[in-house]
């Protein structure tokens, strides 16, 4: 169905409306993507608070948990109140977390866990779920494209904001940087939140016409979904793809140098993972429009399995390619998740269901460090560092074929 025809079905909606909504959501995703750049904050925060690295790094893990909780609760708020109120709610948490971080007393650095970790992370999760869910409704005929663009923007925020925040920290210090960011994000959410909305009644039905599968699709509530076997298969298939990346990511540089890469190439490999993850989000989501979300998920597993097999003995540039495709497949899982939910459970309650799938990310985040400790010897990776995630991927591939 062409853009003109699909939009024309609503009668009173012009073509730029859903394009404008996608652009606005990209801007908001870039804002909340600062979630990924705690590494830029960490050293200046450690210096300012005289904090040790182990305790400071815990902020990121606290943020992961808070972000998932924001996904779950934000999805429920979105389904009940709509996207605009939900974006403003998430934006308020996000901005307040930044502002409160600037007020943390020097002798109480642990409060950063609450301000930046919990409050900002929670707000980020709320806005993320809202943006992804709403775009699935606006672009139900091209759900892969919408998912790819939206989740890629979230990941690409690192590229945009890392150098900016680093410059602010070096020029103005920790306190002033938190305050300037709080003001900036308050303005961004206030302005662009006005343009967030769900499509009008009948819009999605118009886009579904011509597709027997989507036209007759049933929309399941969160209550119905949690009683379905397929939902737990989806959770497991999402969870089992992630540990390979989580386990290998912290040791990419060390392992790369052990496999014959120079230090500069090993560091370059880490930078490459950002681009690989972003491209995976876009490519995987877009490919679902052509071959279906289930086949894309299976393809991501095949890529990851190939990587763990090669990773056991790969050296030099081949190992660099392994790093790239591990990050690519990991990013692809984030891109394909909203499309899988749309295909399996519909869009009416997508906010709540998308939020619930955050449980898979949370579980992977908790289990991966434990697994990494078991498969290493004195902190050094072994063949089991690849074999165990590989076994997880084989199980995940079998489950993905049952979706």
Secondary structure, 3 states (H helix, E strand, C coil): CCHHHHHHCCCCCCCHHHHHHHHHHHHHHHHHHHHHHHHHHHHHHHHHHCCCHHHHHHHHHHHHHHHHHHHHHHHHHHHHHCHHHHHHHHHHHHHHHHHHHCCCCCCCCCHHHHHHHHHHHHHHHHHHHHHHHHHHHHCHHHHHHHHHHHHHHHHHHHHHHHHHHHHHHHHHHHHHHHHHHHHHHHHHHHHHHHHCCCCCCCHHHHHHCCCHHHHCCCCCCHHHHCCCHHHHHHHHHHHHHHHHHHHHHCCHHHHHHHCCCCHHHHHHHHHHHHHHHHHHHHHHHHHHHHHCHHHHHHHHHHHHHHHHHHHCCCCHHHHHHHHHHHHHHHHHHHHHHHHHHHHHHCCCCHHHHHHHCHHHHHHHHHHHHHHHHHCEECCEECCHHHHHHHHHHHHHHHHHCCC
